[in-house]
């Protein structure tokens, strides 16, 4: 019988450690889920933006225009504020492309009517139907330009759906982030709720609210740090695996933004658990004695 209190103490400590581990695990999973949603939104936006950047405009010329004049115009086009990049596609290159499409060497039958052209990529903010139509009209004003060709149907589809897709992705991510944050907040509140009588006892013996609040906030901060570190490690491993499986979608070219998001997840994990712990403790510091049993 003499060892009975010691066994109870060991069981209590084991339960407390298990409870702390459960809280850290819940925080880590929640932060991992929030980070995964944040990265999904980030890479989705970048993928759609890169898709719009791949839209090309081809400036076509009359057959009697010299390539020196085309080169001079290409240098002028590069200076336009809406141009991302441009290059001259030579007459020989365009002829080979046309022969591959037709399936025969038409130059053996007729004189080659194909001339060099300029391939233009516009900046992302101009990759919409209205802007491309204005750019096309501006380029056509040049007397040596015969026509400007670009995939108008694809551009209209992307332009019409880009904003909708952005808002849908952001809305879904925001909803699931709020749900995840509420789950962690409830887990922390339940842990503090179980110690509400200890909080009131400390106040009754003369402890100040700051003294009572400090250990709970410190514990919340430590749990947030551990949960954040685990979440960041899981996210980094997931990103590496996703990059191998889908390199076009999970693109590491914007590494600075990836590091910023991972850092933000870690800082958010620490601050969020500290704030929830502080608010929860304040509730039981100010609560009436009669409501402790409710």
C-alpha positions in Angstrom: 0.0 0.0 0.0 2.9 2.3 0.6 3.8 2.4 -3.1 0.2 3.2 -4.2 0.6 7.0 -4.3 3.8 6.6 -6.3 2.1 4.4 -8.9 -0.7 7.0 -9.1 1.9 9.7 -9.7 3.6 7.7 -12.4 0.2 7.1 -14.2 -0.6 10.8 -13.9 2.7 11.8 -15.4 2.3 9.3 -18.2 -1.1 10.6 -19.0 0.2 14.2 -19.0 3.0 13.2 -21.4 0.5 11.4 -23.7 -1.8 14.4 -23.6 1.1 16.7 -24.5 2.2 14.4 -27.4 -1.4 14.3 -28.6 -1.6 18.1 -28.7 1.7 18.4 -30.6 0.6 15.7 -33.0 -2.7 17.5 -33.6 -1.0 20.8 -34.1 1.6 19.3 -36.5 -1.1 17.6 -38.6 -3.2 20.8 -38.7 -0.2 23.0 -39.7 0.8 20.4 -42.3 -2.8 20.5 -43.7 -2.8 24.3 -43.7 0.7 24.4 -45.4 -0.4 21.8 -48.0 -3.4 24.0 -48.9 -1.2 27.1 -49.0 1.2 25.4 -51.4 -1.6 24.0 -53.5 -3.0 27.5 -53.9 0.5 29.0 -54.6 1.5 26.4 -57.2 -2.0 26.5 -58.9 -1.7 30.2 -59.4 1.9 29.9 -60.7 0.8 27.1 -63.1 -2.0 29.1 -64.5 0.3 32.1 -64.8 2.9 30.1 -66.6 0.2 28.7 -68.9 -0.8 32.2 -69.9 2.9 33.1 -70.5 3.2 30.3 -73.0 0.7 31.9 -75.3 2.5 33.0 -78.5 1.7 35.7 -81.0 3.2 35.2 -84.5 3.7 38.4 -86.6 3.5 37.4 -90.3 5.0 39.4 -93.2 4.6 39.7 -96.9 6.8 37.4 -99.0 8.8 40.3 -100.5 9.9 41.8 -97.1 13.6 41.5 -96.4 14.8 39.8 -93.3 16.8 42.8 -92.4 13.6 44.8 -92.1 12.1 42.0 -90.0 15.1 42.0 -87.7 14.8 45.8 -87.3 11.1 45.5 -86.4 11.8 42.8 -83.9 14.2 45.0 -82.1 11.5 47.7 -81.9 8.9 45.2 -80.6 11.3 44.2 -77.8 11.1 47.7 -76.4 7.3 47.6 -76.0 6.2 47.6 -72.4 3.8 44.6 -72.9 6.5 42.3 -74.4 8.0 39.5 -72.3 10.2 38.1 -75.0 10.4 37.9 -78.8 12.5 36.1 -81.4 12.7 35.9 -85.2 11.7 32.6 -86.8 13.6 32.4 -90.1 12.1 31.7 -93.5 13.8 28.3 -93.6 12.4 27.4 -90.1 8.9 28.4 -91.1 9.2 26.5 -94.4 10.2 23.3 -92.7 7.2 23.7 -90.2 4.8 24.2 -93.1 6.2 21.2 -95.0 5.7 19.0 -91.9 2.1 20.1 -91.6 1.3 19.7 -95.3 3.3 16.5 -95.6 5.1 17.3 -98.8 7.7 19.7 -100.2 5.5 22.3 -101.9 8.6 24.3 -102.9 9.2 21.8 -105.7 5.8 22.8 -107.3 5.5 26.5 -106.5 7.8 29.3 -105.4 8.1 29.6 -101.7 5.5 32.1 -100.5 6.6 31.9 -96.8 8.7 34.6 -95.2 10.3 34.9 -91.8 8.1 35.8 -88.8 8.4 37.2 -85.3 7.3 35.0 -82.3 6.1 37.2 -79.4 5.4 36.3 -75.8 3.5 39.0 -73.8 3.7 39.7 -70.1 1.2 37.9 -67.9 -0.9 40.9 -67.2 -1.4 41.4 -70.9 -2.3 37.7 -71.6 -6.0 38.3 -72.0 -8.3 38.6 -75.0 -8.8 42.4 -74.9 -5.1 43.2 -74.5 -3.9 40.8 -77.2 -6.5 42.2 -79.6 -5.2 45.7 -79.0 -1.6 44.6 -79.4 -2.5 42.8 -82.6 -4.1 45.9 -84.0 -1.1 48.0 -83.1 1.3 45.6 -84.8 -0.8 45.4 -87.9 -0.5 49.1 -88.4 3.1 48.6 -89.6 3.0 48.5 -93.4 5.3 45.4 -93.6 3.1 43.3 -91.4 0.6 41.1 -93.2 -1.2 39.5 -90.2 -0.8 38.7 -86.5 -1.9 35.2 -85.5 -2.5 33.9 -82.0 -4.8 31.2 -80.4 -7.8 33.5 -79.7 -10.1 30.7 -78.5 -7.6 29.4 -75.9 -6.9 32.9 -74.8 -10.6 33.6 -74.2 -11.0 30.3 -72.3 -8.1 31.1 -70.0 -9.1 34.8 -69.6 -12.7 33.9 -68.7 -11.9 31.1 -66.3 -8.6 32.3 -64.7 -10.2 34.6 -62.1 -13.0 32.1 -61.3 -10.4 29.3 -60.8 -8.4 31.6 -58.6 -11.3 32.5 -56.3 -12.5 28.9 -56.1 -9.1 27.7 -55.0 -8.7 30.5 -52.5 -12.2 29.9 -51.1 -11.7 26.2 -50.7 -8.3 26.7 -49.0 -9.7 29.4 -46.7 -12.6 27.2 -45.6 -10.4 24.2 -44.8 -7.9 26.4 -43.0 -10.5 27.9 -40.7 -11.8 24.4 -39.9 -8.3 23.2 -39.1 -7.6 26.2 -36.9 -10.8 25.6 -35.0 -9.9 22.0 -34.3 -6.5 23.0 -32.9 -8.1 25.8 -30.8 -10.7 23.3 -29.4 -7.9 20.8 -28.5 -6.0 23.5 -26.6 -9.1 24.8 -24.9 -10.0 21.3 -23.7 -6.6 20.8 -22.2 -6.9 24.1 -20.3 -10.5 23.4 -19.3 -9.3 20.2 -17.5 -7.1 22.5 -15.3 -9.7 25.2 -14.6 -9.8 24.3 -10.9 -6.0 24.6 -10.7 -6.2 28.0 -12.2 -8.8 29.2 -9.7 -6.9 27.6 -6.8 -3.7 29.5 -7.8 -5.7 32.8 -7.9 -7.3 32.1 -4.5 -3.8 31.7 -2.8 -2.7 35.1 -4.2 -1.2 34.4 -7.6 -1.4 37.2 -10.2 -3.1 36.7 -13.5 0.3 37.1 -15.3 1.8 34.4 -13.1 -1.1 32.0 -13.8 -1.1 32.7 -17.5 2.7 32.4 -18.1 3.1 28.5 -17.8 0.1 27.9 -20.1 1.4 30.4 -22.7 4.9 28.9 -22.5 3.5 25.4 -22.9 1.4 26.5 -25.9 4.5 28.1 -27.5 6.6 25.0 -27.0 3.8 22.8 -28.4 3.5 25.2 -31.3 7.3 25.1 -32.0 7.4 21.3 -32.0 4.2 21.0 -34.1 5.5 23.6 -36.5 8.9 21.9 -36.9 7.2 18.5 -37.6 4.8 20.1 -40.0 7.6 21.9 -41.9 9.6 18.7 -42.1 6.6 16.8 -43.5 5.8 19.6 -46.0 9.4 19.7 -47.2 9.4 15.9 -47.8 6.0 16.1 -49.5 7.3 18.9 -51.8 10.4 16.9 -52.8 8.3 13.9 -53.6 5.7 16.0 -55.5 8.4 17.7 -57.5 9.7 14.3 -58.7 6.2 13.2 -59.6 4.9 16.4 -61.2 7.8 18.8 -61.9 5.6 21.0 -64.1 3.2 21.7 -61.3 5.5 21.7 -58.2 8.1 24.1 -59.5 11.2 24.9 -57.4 12.2 27.9 -59.5 10.5 30.2 -57.0 12.5 28.8 -54.0 12.4 32.1 -52.1 8.5 32.0 -51.9 8.6 28.3 -50.8 11.0 29.2 -48.0 8.8 32.1 -47.0 5.7 29.9 -46.9 7.4 27.3 -44.8 8.7 30.0 -42.4 5.3 31.5 -42.2 3.8 28.1 -41.3 6.3 27.7 -38.4 5.8 31.2 -37.1 2.0 30.9 -37.4 2.1 27.6 -35.5 3.9 29.1 -32.6 1.9 32.4 -32.4 -1.5 30.7 -32.9 -1.0 28.2 -30.1 0.3 31.0 -27.8 -2.7 33.2 -28.5 -5.3 30.5 -28.1 -3.6 29.4 -24.8 -3.6 33.0 -23.5 -7.3 33.6 -24.5 -8.4 30.3 -22.9 -6.6 30.9 -19.6 -8.0 34.4 -19.5 -11.5 33.0 -19.7 -11.0 30.9 -16.6 -9.1 33.7 -14.8 -12.2 36.0 -15.2 -14.9 33.3 -14.8 -17.2 33.3 -11.9 -16.9 30.4 -9.4 -20.4 29.2 -10.1 -19.6 28.7 -13.8 -16.6 26.5 -13.1 -18.9 23.5 -13.0 -20.7 24.3 -16.2 
